[in-house]
């Protein structure tokens, strides 16, 4: 699949899926404990009290086949991924909820805050993934640079 070609058509579906998943976490997740609120503040989050975290056995995949395939091919979702941030909602695979991963995901929360919403963040983020690849995408590099190794 040529992600550059299909991204414009997939974006509305990706945003809708991300917003739905974010709402699920917001309604069933847990607030960060005080120590992790401080971690979120250290990586720049302005409203860490809004963050909700949900531990899952595995990250959800979109049901829509083309969106699912694109997410897997881009390396955004799948067996090797252990964290996903959608606005103020963070999904973490059980057993991987380390300070390092939480600080990384909280930096993504900060990025959402700066860009303003899921609808505004995803086009920028996904374009970077398509252009640079997951590991080299500037927003991913920024999140890695803000990981707290405690």
Beta strands, then each sheet from edge to edge (+ up, - down):
strand 1: 30-31
strand 2: 52-56
strand 3: 83-86
strand 4: 89-93
sheet 1: 1+ 2- 4- 3+
end
